[in-house]
């Protein structure tokens, strides 16, 4: 009887196994949870310039040509291309496997529309407009072929073609501008399913032969501006990736729970921290004043204290640290308050009875705008405020929420703005940011800097196709900026990132973790999940 009982007890198990063979269980959804520093201002990739927006729309739209982590062009919507010997004619063959969310194919007409759109002076597309100022003709002989003719050569032209292509039909049939901002129609492997303002955005995987690079069923972006809140959410397992401050990293790596579920990545940052001066402000119009401010604060000590243990890397001009465009013979501004005082005296700004300098009844006082919620901004601002006060200059910081800061920043509505410039695309050409033809809001020269000699050299660098000669022209620009600075170029610094062990194939490149192909599109669920 005992043997029979065992046999009868086994029957339900055998039946269950038989059912399992006949009908496989439904696979569970794979979800990647990422974070944003703020709510995207727009998901229209032709006009969006804020970092949260870029991180999202890179999942929704494909560029004409991609760029890898070494800043080299790679196929994207265009499977192949040719360039004429004189560098004036580019012909692209589109890959027919790519389609819009509507199911319609991506065609040469969409490329034509995108380029005409960003060249329209009524469209706020400062990132892309300067790159196509000399576009003379767009030819679309068939749906898969685009031929672009330019009036002059441009050395960094291939990086211009990293422009994300938008749907001509979606824009032409949109009820208003808000529709393409909040409800994008993309060609990427994901589509936007939901957007809860200041809370989260949810992207879902698209089916189809062109979307094999979608490794997750869904991607959720959580909006968490505060670094400490973000850190706690990460420790609770609510994020698969999050940025770590130096202090957070030290605490996290001492925690067995953190190390069991996350790995820490040291990530190069293809960015530069800088103070952009508004040269239209009377106090800042004189280059001697701007040089005085650059000499006023101890940058070597500051960057060492801000980024322990290795410190950041000080920069001498408008290029990322370590880039060959930086002149090897150019030194960073020394910490020399006496030189600051001498320059201010020479410019006519004399100390008043309260210690603040004045000239013609005007007070040496400047307002600095910065994004709210970042401890490192506050720490740097306090250093700057104290340093400026010692040379008789009043600094008035003004913290703004992300949307307000970005709006004022793009319009050049500030006296001084604290900025982190991320090059998207990774083009170090200083022309879009400092040429006098690029004043905000139409362009990205938000400090309204104008220097005829610098303009001439930047124009020459754009036309110079010889890499060695172009490199020297870029270095010449940096030397001119040292004498007549448009900004206080401060530093680049590696960042630390917590990455869940549930995420595999994360590539760390000289560009960092983002803004290249495959980038986050190449991340995939790890076979053995840590949670």
ZAVOKOL-52734 format. One record per residue (C-alpha): residue number from 1; x negated, y, z negated. Coordinates in steps of 0.02 Angstrom, whole numbers, m for minus. Layout:
(site NUM, (X, Y, Z))
...
This chain:
(site 1, (0, 0, 0))
(site 2, (m143, 118, m34))
(site 3, (m209, 93, 143))
(site 4, (m37, 127, 216))
(site 5, (m20, 284, 111))
(site 6, (m183, 349, 177))
(site 7, (m126, 316, 355))
(site 8, (40, 404, 329))
(site 9, (m48, 553, 250))
(site 10, (m161, 568, 401))
(site 11, (m20, 576, 527))
(site 12, (21, 762, 504))
(site 13, (m163, 805, 526))
(site 14, (m176, 702, 685))
(site 15, (m19, 784, 752))
(site 16, (m91, 955, 717))
(site 17, (m252, 911, 806))
(site 18, (m153, 847, 955))
(site 19, (m55, 1010, 962))
(site 20, (m216, 1108, 952))
(site 21, (m282, 1018, 1105))
(site 22, (m125, 1052, 1204))
(site 23, (m113, 1238, 1159))
(site 24, (m266, 1339, 1110))
(site 25, (m242, 1467, 971))
(site 26, (m227, 1648, 1022))
(site 27, (m398, 1734, 1011))
(site 28, (m408, 1875, 885))
(site 29, (m433, 2051, 948))
(site 30, (m607, 2124, 942))
(site 31, (m613, 2302, 879))
(site 32, (m759, 2422, 870))
(site 33, (m736, 2564, 744))
(site 34, (m843, 2718, 778))
(site 35, (m847, 2891, 699))
(site 36, (m835, 3070, 758))
(site 37, (m897, 3227, 670))
(site 38, (m740, 3320, 723))
(site 39, (m583, 3305, 827))
(site 40, (m621, 3318, 1014))
(site 41, (m574, 3485, 1086))
(site 42, (m536, 3407, 1254))
(site 43, (m549, 3243, 1349))
(site 44, (m564, 3330, 1516))
(site 45, (m745, 3284, 1557))
(site 46, (m766, 3426, 1681))
(site 47, (m745, 3559, 1546))
(site 48, (m779, 3471, 1381))
(site 49, (m946, 3517, 1301))
(site 50, (m920, 3468, 1119))
(site 51, (m1009, 3311, 1058))
(site 52, (m852, 3222, 992))
(site 53, (m766, 3245, 1159))
(site 54, (m917, 3181, 1256))
(site 55, (m931, 3024, 1149))
(site 56, (m750, 2981, 1187))
(site 57, (m737, 3025, 1371))
(site 58, (m895, 2927, 1410))
(site 59, (m789, 2773, 1374))
(site 60, (m647, 2833, 1485))
(site 61, (m734, 2902, 1640))
(site 62, (m875, 2846, 1752))
(site 63, (m1005, 2963, 1827))
(site 64, (m1047, 2968, 2011))
(site 65, (m1223, 2910, 1965))
(site 66, (m1277, 2846, 1795))
(site 67, (m1439, 2873, 1702))
(site 68, (m1529, 2743, 1597))
(site 69, (m1621, 2769, 1434))
(site 70, (m1777, 2824, 1528))
(site 71, (m1683, 2965, 1619))
(site 72, (m1688, 2865, 1782))
(site 73, (m1537, 2860, 1901))
(site 74, (m1438, 2697, 1907))
(site 75, (m1281, 2647, 2002))
(site 76, (m1112, 2693, 1930))
(site 77, (m964, 2740, 2042))
(site 78, (m1093, 2755, 2180))
(site 79, (m1168, 2585, 2218))
(site 80, (m1305, 2663, 2326))
(site 81, (m1366, 2829, 2396))
(site 82, (m1489, 2906, 2518))
(site 83, (m1579, 3073, 2518))
(site 84, (m1641, 3170, 2669))
(site 85, (m1829, 3206, 2678))
(site 86, (m1800, 3392, 2646))
(site 87, (m1696, 3356, 2489))
(site 88, (m1543, 3446, 2558))
(site 89, (m1425, 3304, 2606))
(site 90, (m1365, 3166, 2489))
(site 91, (m1253, 3025, 2545))
(site 92, (m1164, 2909, 2422))
(site 93, (m1076, 2743, 2450))
(site 94, (m941, 2714, 2320))
(site 95, (m918, 2541, 2245))
(site 96, (m743, 2483, 2299))
(site 97, (m713, 2383, 2139))
(site 98, (m678, 2538, 2033))
(site 99, (m503, 2605, 2009))
(site 100, (m404, 2731, 1907))
(site 101, (m288, 2682, 1767))
(site 102, (m145, 2698, 1891))
(site 103, (m221, 2558, 1995))
(site 104, (m268, 2676, 2137))
(site 105, (m447, 2657, 2200))
(site 106, (m580, 2788, 2164))
(site 107, (m615, 2872, 2331))
(site 108, (m724, 3004, 2410))
(site 109, (m578, 3124, 2395))
(site 110, (m592, 3112, 2205))
(site 111, (m776, 3158, 2216))
(site 112, (m736, 3304, 2331))
(site 113, (m600, 3365, 2213))
(site 114, (m712, 3352, 2059))
(site 115, (m852, 3455, 2138))
(site 116, (m733, 3587, 2203))
(site 117, (m648, 3593, 2033))
(site 118, (m807, 3627, 1933))
(site 119, (m860, 3759, 2061))
(site 120, (m695, 3852, 2040))
(site 121, (m734, 4012, 1942))
(site 122, (m564, 3998, 1857))
(site 123, (m616, 3830, 1780))
(site 124, (m721, 3833, 1620))
(site 125, (m851, 3706, 1677))
(site 126, (m1018, 3783, 1623))
(site 127, (m1107, 3616, 1604))
(site 128, (m1086, 3571, 1787))
(site 129, (m1057, 3732, 1884))
(site 130, (m1239, 3791, 1882))
(site 131, (m1296, 3625, 1955))
(site 132, (m1187, 3645, 2110))
(site 133, (m1204, 3831, 2145))
(site 134, (m1297, 3795, 2306))
(site 135, (m1179, 3660, 2371))
(site 136, (m1146, 3709, 2552))
(site 137, (m1031, 3571, 2615))
(site 138, (m939, 3413, 2558))
(site 139, (m904, 3282, 2692))
(site 140, (m795, 3129, 2665))
(site 141, (m803, 3027, 2826))
(site 142, (m714, 2879, 2745))
(site 143, (m643, 2833, 2573))
(site 144, (m807, 2756, 2516))
(site 145, (m930, 2885, 2584))
(site 146, (m974, 3058, 2517))
(site 147, (m1103, 3169, 2601))
(site 148, (m1161, 3326, 2510))
(site 149, (m1260, 3464, 2594))
(site 150, (m1355, 3595, 2493))
(site 151, (m1427, 3761, 2545))
(site 152, (m1589, 3737, 2448))
(site 153, (m1681, 3593, 2365))
(site 154, (m1669, 3564, 2178))
(site 155, (m1799, 3457, 2091))
(site 156, (m1680, 3387, 1960))
(site 157, (m1537, 3358, 2082))
(site 158, (m1510, 3174, 2042))
(site 159, (m1469, 3218, 1861))
(site 160, (m1332, 3332, 1927))
(site 161, (m1244, 3181, 1998))
(site 162, (m1214, 3111, 1824))
(site 163, (m1058, 3219, 1833))
(site 164, (m903, 3119, 1779))
(site 165, (m780, 3102, 1922))
(site 166, (m597, 3141, 1889))
(site 167, (m439, 3088, 1980))
(site 168, (m383, 3214, 2111))
(site 169, (m205, 3147, 2098))
(site 170, (m200, 3161, 1908))
(site 171, (m253, 3343, 1912))
(site 172, (m144, 3391, 2058))
(site 173, (11, 3314, 1978))
(site 174, (m22, 3370, 1798))
(site 175, (116, 3480, 1728))
(site 176, (m11, 3593, 1642))
(site 177, (m192, 3601, 1584))
(site 178, (m147, 3520, 1417))
(site 179, (m98, 3359, 1506))
(site 180, (m274, 3322, 1570))
(site 181, (m347, 3375, 1403))
(site 182, (m239, 3260, 1296))
(site 183, (m189, 3125, 1421))
(site 184, (m339, 3085, 1532))
(site 185, (m328, 2966, 1679))
(site 186, (m497, 2884, 1690))
(site 187, (m594, 2758, 1792))
(site 188, (m689, 2685, 1645))
(site 189, (m668, 2515, 1563))
(site 190, (m555, 2587, 1426))
(site 191, (m401, 2697, 1424))
(site 192, (m335, 2811, 1288))
(site 193, (m187, 2733, 1200))
(site 194, (m162, 2850, 1052))
(site 195, (m233, 3012, 981))
(site 196, (m188, 3066, 805))
(site 197, (m258, 3242, 789))
(site 198, (m399, 3256, 661))
(site 199, (m373, 3073, 614))
(site 200, (m417, 2948, 750))
(site 201, (m414, 2901, 933))
(site 202, (m380, 2726, 997))
(site 203, (m447, 2660, 1162))
(site 204, (m395, 2493, 1237))
(site 205, (m479, 2383, 1364))
(site 206, (m426, 2390, 1545))
(site 207, (m408, 2236, 1653))
(site 208, (m479, 2221, 1827))
(site 209, (m638, 2172, 1919))
(site 210, (m721, 2340, 1887))
(site 211, (m703, 2331, 1699))
(site 212, (m811, 2183, 1651))
(site 213, (m920, 2301, 1550))
(site 214, (m780, 2322, 1421))
(site 215, (m845, 2209, 1283))
(site 216, (m711, 2250, 1153))
(site 217, (m522, 2239, 1161))
(site 218, (m509, 2408, 1078))
(site 219, (m617, 2549, 1014))
(site 220, (m558, 2659, 872))
(site 221, (m641, 2829, 841))
(site 222, (m610, 2895, 665))
(site 223, (m630, 3081, 637))
(site 224, (m733, 3105, 478))
(site 225, (m825, 3273, 470))
(site 226, (m892, 3254, 294))
(site 227, (m1053, 3152, 281))
(site 228, (m1019, 3084, 106))
(site 229, (m842, 3031, 152))
(site 230, (m910, 2947, 309))
(site 231, (m1042, 2856, 207))
(site 232, (m914, 2787, 84))
(site 233, (m800, 2733, 227))
(site 234, (m947, 2640, 303))
(site 235, (m988, 2551, 141))
(site 236, (m806, 2495, 128))
(site 237, (m823, 2414, 298))
(site 238, (m707, 2540, 383))
(site 239, (m840, 2590, 511))
(site 240, (m955, 2487, 621))
(site 241, (m1078, 2630, 644))
(site 242, (m1113, 2790, 550))
(site 243, (m1252, 2917, 532))
(site 244, (m1357, 2910, 374))
(site 245, (m1439, 3057, 290))
(site 246, (m1612, 3029, 218))
(site 247, (m1541, 3020, 41))
(site 248, (m1402, 2903, 94))
(site 249, (m1525, 2789, 182))
(site 250, (m1631, 2770, 24))
(site 251, (m1477, 2726, m80))
(site 252, (m1403, 2611, 52))
(site 253, (m1558, 2507, 80))
(site 254, (m1569, 2474, m107))
(site 255, (m1395, 2396, m101))
(site 256, (m1385, 2208, m64))
(site 257, (m1205, 2232, m2))
(site 258, (m1261, 2362, 125))
(site 259, (m1408, 2259, 189))
(site 260, (m1297, 2106, 204))
(site 261, (m1176, 2194, 320))
(site 262, (m1278, 2331, 404))
(site 263, (m1448, 2360, 481))
(site 264, (m1530, 2531, 483))
(site 265, (m1589, 2600, 649))
(site 266, (m1713, 2741, 668))
(site 267, (m1649, 2830, 822))
(site 268, (m1742, 2960, 926))
(site 269, (m1639, 3116, 955))
(site 270, (m1644, 3196, 1126))
(site 271, (m1594, 3360, 1049))
(site 272, (m1663, 3520, 980))
(site 273, (m1609, 3621, 829))
(site 274, (m1616, 3807, 862))
(site 275, (m1548, 3976, 813))
(site 276, (m1475, 4066, 963))
(site 277, (m1490, 4255, 950))
(site 278, (m1364, 4368, 1033))
(site 279, (m1474, 4490, 1126))
(site 280, (m1330, 4613, 1146))
(site 281, (m1329, 4645, 958))
(site 282, (m1426, 4808, 931))
(site 283, (m1534, 4737, 792))
(site 284, (m1582, 4584, 896))
(site 285, (m1605, 4671, 1064))
(site 286, (m1789, 4708, 1029))
(site 287, (m1902, 4554, 1054))
(site 288, (m2014, 4617, 912))
(site 289, (m1868, 4591, 792))
(site 290, (m1837, 4416, 856))
(site 291, (m2022, 4372, 838))
(site 292, (m2020, 4445, 662))
(site 293, (m1877, 4330, 613))
(site 294, (m1969, 4180, 683))
(site 295, (m2122, 4218, 575))
(site 296, (m2016, 4245, 418))
(site 297, (m1984, 4067, 361))
(site 298, (m2098, 3919, 317))
(site 299, (m2051, 3796, 454))
(site 300, (m2185, 3666, 419))
(site 301, (m2132, 3650, 237))
(site 302, (m1947, 3660, 280))
(site 303, (m1946, 3519, 407))
(site 304, (m2050, 3409, 292))
(site 305, (m1927, 3432, 150))
(site 306, (m1772, 3412, 258))
(site 307, (m1825, 3249, 339))
(site 308, (m1924, 3143, 216))
(site 309, (m2031, 3043, 223))
(site 310, (m2093, 3070, 401))
(site 311, (m2024, 3245, 430))
(site 312, (m1957, 3315, 592))
(site 313, (m2059, 3373, 741))
(site 314, (m2075, 3560, 765))
(site 315, (m2047, 3626, 941))
(site 316, (m2122, 3776, 1029))
(site 317, (m1991, 3811, 1161))
(site 318, (m1831, 3757, 1249))
(site 319, (m1876, 3572, 1269))
(site 320, (m1856, 3417, 1163))
(site 321, (m2002, 3370, 1053))
(site 322, (m2127, 3258, 1142))
(site 323, (m2068, 3308, 1316))
(site 324, (m2213, 3345, 1436))
(site 325, (m2131, 3512, 1478))
(site 326, (m2198, 3580, 1311))
(site 327, (m2362, 3675, 1339))
(site 328, (m2500, 3588, 1241))
(site 329, (m2585, 3756, 1207))
(site 330, (m2430, 3839, 1131))
(site 331, (m2419, 3841, 941))
(site 332, (m2261, 3856, 837))
(site 333, (m2234, 4027, 753))
(site 334, (m2338, 4038, 595))
(site 335, (m2265, 4076, 425))
(site 336, (m2322, 4256, 409))
(site 337, (m2204, 4376, 317))
(site 338, (m2336, 4513, 332))
(site 339, (m2329, 4499, 522))
(site 340, (m2139, 4501, 511))
(site 341, (m2146, 4664, 413))
(site 342, (m2270, 4740, 535))
(site 343, (m2161, 4697, 686))
(site 344, (m2004, 4767, 603))
(site 345, (m2096, 4927, 556))
(site 346, (m2158, 4943, 734))
(site 347, (m1980, 4920, 799))
(site 348, (m1922, 5063, 687))
(site 349, (m1832, 4962, 552))
(site 350, (m1889, 5035, 386))
(site 351, (m1849, 4971, 209))
(site 352, (m1704, 5060, 123))
(site 353, (m1683, 5092, m63))
(site 354, (m1595, 4924, m85))
(site 355, (m1734, 4831, 6))
(site 356, (m1631, 4806, 165))
(site 357, (m1706, 4886, 319))
(site 358, (m1617, 5021, 417))
(site 359, (m1637, 5118, 578))
(site 360, (m1532, 5268, 627))
(site 361, (m1407, 5230, 490))
(site 362, (m1385, 5050, 550))
(site 363, (m1416, 4909, 426))
(site 364, (m1526, 4758, 469))
(site 365, (m1387, 4633, 438))
(site 366, (m1335, 4485, 547))
(site 367, (m1197, 4356, 534))
(site 368, (m1239, 4175, 568))
(site 369, (m1099, 4054, 617))
(site 370, (m1118, 3868, 584))
(site 371, (m1008, 3712, 576))
(site 372, (m933, 3677, 405))
(site 373, (m960, 3513, 316))
(site 374, (m1144, 3479, 347))
(site 375, (m1261, 3485, 194))
(site 376, (m1415, 3506, 304))
(site 377, (m1344, 3664, 383))
(site 378, (m1312, 3737, 211))
(site 379, (m1486, 3692, 151))
(site 380, (m1570, 3772, 302))
(site 381, (m1461, 3928, 290))
(site 382, (m1510, 3955, 109))
(site 383, (m1694, 3943, 159))
(site 384, (m1667, 4067, 300))
(site 385, (m1566, 4187, 194))
(site 386, (m1701, 4195, 61))
(site 387, (m1841, 4212, 190))
(site 388, (m1751, 4350, 285))
(site 389, (m1714, 4444, 123))
(site 390, (m1899, 4448, 82))
(site 391, (m1934, 4545, 242))
(site 392, (m1784, 4660, 218))
(site 393, (m1653, 4577, 329))
(site 394, (m1481, 4524, 267))
(site 395, (m1413, 4358, 331))
(site 396, (m1225, 4329, 311))
(site 397, (m1178, 4147, 343))
(site 398, (m1003, 4104, 403))
(site 399, (m945, 3922, 401))
(site 400, (m815, 3878, 532))
(site 401, (m713, 3722, 565))
(site 402, (m775, 3627, 716))
(site 403, (m647, 3691, 842))
(site 404, (m669, 3873, 790))
(site 405, (m859, 3859, 789))
(site 406, (m863, 3779, 960))
(site 407, (m745, 3910, 1032))
(site 408, (m847, 4057, 969))
(site 409, (m1009, 3972, 1016))
(site 410, (m959, 3941, 1197))
(site 411, (m897, 4119, 1218))
(site 412, (m1054, 4195, 1142))
(site 413, (m949, 4275, 1005))
(site 414, (m1082, 4273, 871))
(site 415, (m1233, 4372, 815))
(site 416, (m1333, 4215, 773))
(site 417, (m1274, 4037, 792))
(site 418, (m1348, 3881, 716))
(site 419, (m1348, 3750, 854))
(site 420, (m1404, 3575, 895))
(site 421, (m1427, 3563, 1082))
(site 422, (m1400, 3388, 1154))
(site 423, (m1445, 3375, 1337))
(site 424, (m1299, 3294, 1429))
(site 425, (m1351, 3258, 1563))
(site 426, (m1532, 3236, 1504))
(site 427, (m1595, 3380, 1611))
(site 428, (m1721, 3494, 1524))
(site 429, (m1707, 3631, 1656))
(site 430, (m1688, 3792, 1552))
(site 431, (m1597, 3884, 1692))
(site 432, (m1417, 3847, 1635))
(site 433, (m1453, 3910, 1458))
(site 434, (m1566, 4061, 1484))
(site 435, (m1552, 4129, 1662))
(site 436, (m1468, 4299, 1668))
(site 437, (m1341, 4235, 1796))
(site 438, (m1272, 4111, 1668))
(site 439, (m1196, 4227, 1537))
(site 440, (m1054, 4154, 1434))
(site 441, (m913, 4114, 1447))
(site 442, (m936, 4064, 1630))
(site 443, (m1110, 3996, 1594))
(site 444, (m1206, 3926, 1446))
(site 445, (m1317, 4077, 1411))
(site 446, (m1222, 4114, 1250))
(site 447, (m1356, 4233, 1185))
(site 448, (m1346, 4345, 1340))
(site 449, (m1534, 4334, 1363))
(site 450, (m1608, 4424, 1513))
(site 451, (m1790, 4424, 1566))
(site 452, (m1826, 4456, 1751))
(site 453, (m1994, 4367, 1748))
(site 454, (m1920, 4215, 1661))
(site 455, (m1778, 4216, 1789))
(site 456, (m1905, 4214, 1930))
(site 457, (m2004, 4068, 1857))
(site 458, (m1847, 3966, 1818))
(site 459, (m1787, 3990, 1997))
(site 460, (m1957, 3937, 2064))
(site 461, (m1955, 3781, 1954))
(site 462, (m1787, 3729, 2026))
(site 463, (m1854, 3739, 2204))
(site 464, (m2023, 3657, 2168))
(site 465, (m2020, 3473, 2221))
(site 466, (m2200, 3437, 2173))
(site 467, (m2188, 3362, 1995))
(site 468, (m2355, 3432, 1936))
(site 469, (m2319, 3608, 1998))
(site 470, (m2142, 3602, 1927))
(site 471, (m2210, 3547, 1758))
(site 472, (m2326, 3697, 1751))
(site 473, (m2182, 3813, 1795))
(site 474, (m2079, 3741, 1652))
(site 475, (m2226, 3769, 1536))
(site 476, (m2241, 3948, 1598))
(site 477, (m2059, 3976, 1549))
(site 478, (m2099, 3918, 1372))
(site 479, (m2246, 4039, 1361))
(site 480, (m2135, 4183, 1418))
(site 481, (m2007, 4136, 1286))
(site 482, (m2142, 4140, 1152))
(site 483, (m2169, 4326, 1190))
(site 484, (m1987, 4370, 1221))
(site 485, (m1890, 4235, 1126))
(site 486, (m1707, 4203, 1168))
(site 487, (m1692, 4091, 1015))
(site 488, (m1788, 4025, 866))
(site 489, (m1833, 3851, 931))
(site 490, (m1848, 3747, 773))
(site 491, (m1867, 3558, 780))
(site 492, (m1814, 3388, 839))
(site 493, (m1793, 3246, 714))
(site 494, (m1758, 3062, 722))
(site 495, (m1593, 3010, 645))
(site 496, (m1547, 2856, 545))
(site 497, (m1397, 2754, 592))
(site 498, (m1307, 2616, 499))
(site 499, (m1254, 2483, 623))
(site 500, (m1142, 2338, 575))
(site 501, (m1216, 2165, 596))
(site 502, (m1053, 2125, 685))
(site 503, (m1115, 2228, 833))
(site 504, (m1246, 2156, 951))
(site 505, (m1346, 2219, 1101))
(site 506, (m1371, 2395, 1030))
(site 507, (m1506, 2480, 1133))
(site 508, (m1614, 2616, 1055))
(site 509, (m1696, 2725, 1188))
(site 510, (m1790, 2891, 1198))
(site 511, (m1618, 2968, 1228))
(site 512, (m1552, 2891, 1068))
(site 513, (m1397, 2779, 1060))
(site 514, (m1280, 2876, 1174))
(site 515, (m1262, 2968, 1340))
(site 516, (m1341, 2838, 1454))
(site 517, (m1290, 2676, 1539))
(site 518, (m1253, 2555, 1466))
(site 519, (m1264, 2638, 1295))
(site 520, (m1112, 2594, 1187))
(site 521, (m1031, 2511, 1338))
(site 522, (m1163, 2376, 1317))
(site 523, (m1123, 2343, 1134))
(site 524, (m1031, 2180, 1103))
(site 525, (m962, 2079, 958))
(site 526, (m1098, 1973, 877))
(site 527, (m1069, 1786, 883))
(site 528, (m1088, 1768, 696))
(site 529, (m992, 1908, 610))
(site 530, (m1062, 1976, 449))
(site 531, (m892, 2018, 375))
